[in-house]
């Protein structure tokens, strides 16, 4: 159970980082 929870948290962090990077790239292009 603990391993699954850790995997879910890591996946959530990874997706959050990817979304943040994509947003930064979009803002950079806009500016």
C-alpha positions, 0 to 999 in steps of 0.5 A: 500500500505504501509503495502505491501511495508513493508512486501516486504522489511521484506521478502527481508531482511529475505531472505538475512539473510538466504542466508548470514547464508547459505554462512557462513555455507558453508565457515565454512565447507570449512575452 
